[in-house]
Amino acid sequence: MLVVENDTNDARILVEGLARYGYSVQTVRAGREALDVYRSADMVLLDLDLPDLDGLEVCRLIRASSRVPIIVVSARTTELDRVLGLRAGADDYMSKPCPMYELIARMDAVMRRVRRQERGTEPAVISCGPLTIEPAARKVCLSGKPVKLTRKEFDLLHILAAQPGAVVSRKYLMERVWGDTWSRRTIDTHVSSLRGKLGDGDWIVTVRGVGFQIGPQWWKEAVESGGVRAAESAGSQPRTEAGPLD
């Protein structure tokens, strides 16, 4: 685990907290140091306010040559900051101060996605709160009751639910669900329809300038309870973009 953090106190808090969860941590304070050592890490926690390089540039440079998971942990808290971090290639973005239990949960979620990509498999049942999806049967249930979806609606929901916590870009969704025959308005129409069928607009959250994600109240519950429920079946896991989101 590599922690890139310029603030000594923030670095200490992260190191001590991660150590309690059994993580071995290496820390550096500057962007160039991070670029020298990140290849030996299995995950990078990246502050953006570094003394030599901007953290966004560090993120871009790491992502350009590596698929190592990156979670930005920054005092920059605006929506624009989050969008820029995700566009730079971060897998997730947390604002300081962040609760250690939530950081650990997000780290676990990111690592599960990475491991599924490497195995090329996905679970037989995906669960987010009361929502369950059976990819092989193309079946969706909400609180035990079937939800009738069109093929495109199912594909859209499946991609989002299979990556709890991830913001999935419009470009990726459009290419995976609609191929070459789509307009920008197409995805908005299908998202609106899905929200209506699920009975709550909070199921799918729009991250302006980036894309969409399953509502935090649902994916956090999934992460804290062990995330998606894996069974025996195998299939092709939708790829989470490792590079910039657009």
C-alpha positions in Angstrom: 0.0 0.0 0.0 1.4 3.4 -1.0 0.2 6.6 0.7 1.1 9.8 -1.1 0.5 12.5 1.5 2.2 15.8 2.0 0.7 16.6 5.4 2.6 14.7 8.1 -0.3 14.5 10.5 -2.7 13.2 7.8 -0.1 10.6 6.8 0.3 9.4 10.3 -3.5 9.0 10.8 -3.7 7.0 7.6 -0.8 4.8 8.4 -2.0 4.1 11.9 -5.5 3.4 10.7 -4.5 1.1 7.9 -2.1 -0.7 10.2 -5.0 -1.6 12.5 -6.6 -3.3 9.5 -3.4 -5.3 8.8 -2.1 -3.2 5.9 1.6 -2.7 5.3 2.1 0.9 4.3 4.8 2.9 2.5 4.5 6.7 2.6 6.0 9.4 0.4 5.4 13.2 0.5 5.9 14.3 -3.1 4.7 13.4 -6.6 8.0 12.5 -8.1 8.7 10.1 -5.2 5.4 8.5 -5.8 6.2 8.0 -9.5 9.5 6.3 -8.5 7.9 3.7 -6.2 4.2 3.1 -7.2 5.0 0.0 -9.2 5.7 -2.0 -6.1 2.3 -1.1 -4.5 -1.0 -2.9 -4.8 -3.0 0.3 -4.3 -2.2 4.0 -4.1 -3.9 6.5 -1.8 -3.2 9.8 -3.3 -3.4 13.4 -1.9 -3.7 16.1 -4.6 -1.9 18.9 -2.8 1.7 17.9 -3.2 4.8 20.1 -3.0 6.3 19.4 -6.5 3.6 18.1 -8.8 -0.2 18.5 -8.7 -1.8 15.2 -7.6 -4.0 15.1 -10.7 -0.9 15.0 -12.9 0.6 12.3 -10.7 -2.7 10.3 -11.1 -2.6 10.7 -14.9 1.0 9.6 -15.2 0.5 6.5 -13.0 -2.7 5.6 -14.9 -1.0 6.0 -18.3 1.4 3.1 -17.5 -0.3 1.1 -14.8 -3.7 -0.4 -13.7 -2.8 -0.1 -10.1 -5.9 1.0 -8.1 -5.9 4.7 -7.1 -8.1 6.3 -4.5 -7.8 10.0 -4.2 -8.0 11.2 -0.6 -8.0 15.0 -0.7 -9.1 18.2 1.0 -10.4 19.4 -2.3 -14.1 18.8 -1.8 -16.1 20.4 -4.7 -17.9 18.4 -7.3 -15.5 19.7 -9.9 -12.6 18.4 -7.9 -14.2 14.9 -7.8 -14.9 15.0 -11.5 -11.3 16.0 -12.3 -9.9 13.3 -10.1 -12.1 10.6 -11.7 -11.2 11.9 -15.2 -7.5 11.7 -14.3 -8.0 8.0 -13.8 -8.7 7.6 -10.1 -10.9 4.5 -9.2 -12.5 6.4 -6.3 -12.4 9.8 -4.6 -12.8 10.6 -0.9 -12.8 14.0 0.7 -10.9 14.7 3.9 -11.5 14.0 6.7 -12.7 10.6 5.8 -13.8 7.9 8.3 -11.4 5.0 8.3 -14.1 2.4 8.1 -15.5 4.0 4.9 -12.1 4.2 3.4 -11.4 0.5 4.1 -14.8 -0.4 2.6 -14.1 1.6 -0.5 -10.6 0.0 -0.8 -12.2 -3.4 -0.5 -14.8 -2.6 -3.2 -12.1 -1.4 -5.6 -9.9 -4.5 -5.0 -12.9 -6.8 -5.6 -13.5 -5.1 -9.0 -9.8 -5.5 -9.8 -9.8 -9.2 -8.9 -12.9 -9.9 -10.9 -11.3 -8.2 -14.0 -8.2 -10.3 -13.5 -10.3 -13.5 -13.2 -12.7 -12.5 -16.0 -15.6 -13.7 -13.9 -18.6 -12.2 -12.2 -20.9 -13.4 -9.4 -24.1 -15.3 -10.2 -26.1 -12.8 -8.0 -25.3 -9.1 -7.6 -26.9 -7.5 -4.5 -27.2 -3.8 -3.7 -29.5 -3.4 -0.7 -33.0 -4.8 -1.6 -32.0 -5.0 -5.3 -30.8 -8.4 -6.7 -29.6 -9.1 -10.2 -29.1 -12.5 -11.8 -27.0 -11.8 -14.9 -27.3 -15.3 -16.4 -31.1 -15.3 -16.1 -31.3 -11.6 -16.8 -33.6 -11.3 -13.8 -34.0 -8.3 -11.5 -35.9 -8.3 -8.2 -36.5 -5.4 -5.8 -37.4 -6.5 -2.3 -38.2 -10.0 -3.7 -40.5 -8.7 -6.4 -39.6 -9.0 -10.1 -38.9 -5.8 -12.0 -39.6 -5.9 -15.7 -36.8 -4.2 -17.7 -36.1 -3.9 -21.4 -32.8 -5.4 -22.7 -31.0 -2.0 -22.7 -32.3 -1.1 -19.2 -31.1 -4.4 -17.9 -27.6 -4.0 -19.4 -27.3 -0.5 -18.1 -28.4 -1.4 -14.5 -26.2 -4.5 -14.6 -23.0 -2.6 -15.5 -23.7 0.0 -12.7 -24.6 -2.6 -10.0 -21.6 -4.8 -10.8 -19.3 -1.9 -9.9 -20.6 -0.6 -6.5 -19.0 2.7 -5.7 -17.6 3.3 -9.2 -18.6 6.2 -11.3 -19.1 4.7 -14.8 -18.6 7.2 -17.6 -21.2 8.0 -20.2 -18.8 7.0 -22.9 -18.3 3.6 -21.5 -22.0 2.9 -20.9 -22.9 4.1 -24.4 -20.3 2.0 -26.1 -21.1 -1.1 -24.0 -24.9 -0.9 -24.1 -25.6 0.9 -27.4 -22.5 0.4 -29.5 -22.3 2.8 -32.4 -26.0 3.7 -32.5 -26.7 6.2 -29.7 -27.2 9.8 -28.9 -26.4 11.6 -25.7 -30.1 11.8 -24.9 -30.5 8.0 -25.3 -28.8 7.2 -22.0 -30.6 10.0 -20.1 -34.0 8.5 -21.3 -33.0 5.0 -20.1 -31.7 6.2 -16.8 -35.0 8.1 -16.2 -37.0 5.0 -17.1 -34.9 2.8 -14.8 -35.4 5.2 -11.9 -39.1 5.1 -12.4 -39.2 1.3 -12.5 -37.1 1.1 -9.3 -39.4 3.5 -7.6 -36.7 5.9 -6.4 -34.6 8.4 -8.3 -31.7 7.9 -5.8 -31.0 4.4 -7.2 -28.9 5.9 -10.0 -27.0 9.1 -9.3 -25.7 11.4 -12.0 -22.2 12.7 -11.5 -22.1 15.7 -13.7 -19.4 15.8 -16.3 -18.5 12.1 -15.7 -21.3 9.6 -15.7 -23.4 7.5 -13.3 -23.2 5.3 -10.3 -25.5 3.3 -8.0 -26.7 5.5 -5.2 -24.2 5.6 -2.2 -26.8 4.4 0.3 -27.2 1.2 -1.7 -23.6 0.4 -2.6 -22.2 1.3 0.8 -24.7 -1.2 2.3 -23.5 -3.8 -0.3 -19.8 -3.1 0.5 -20.3 -3.3 4.3 -22.2 -6.5 4.1 -19.6 -8.2 1.8 -20.6 -6.6 -1.5 -21.9 -8.8 -4.3 -22.8 -12.4 -3.4 -20.7 -14.8 -5.4 -21.9 -18.2 -6.5 -20.6 -20.9 -8.8 -21.3 -19.3 -12.2 -18.8 -17.5 -14.4 -19.3 -15.1 -17.2 -17.7 -12.0 -18.6 -17.3 -9.1 -16.2 -18.0 -5.6 -17.5 -14.6 -3.9 -17.7 -14.1 -1.0 -15.3 -12.2 1.7 -17.1 -8.7 1.9 -15.8 -7.8 5.1 -17.7 -9.5 8.5 -17.8 -13.2 8.2 -17.8 -13.8 10.0 -21.1 
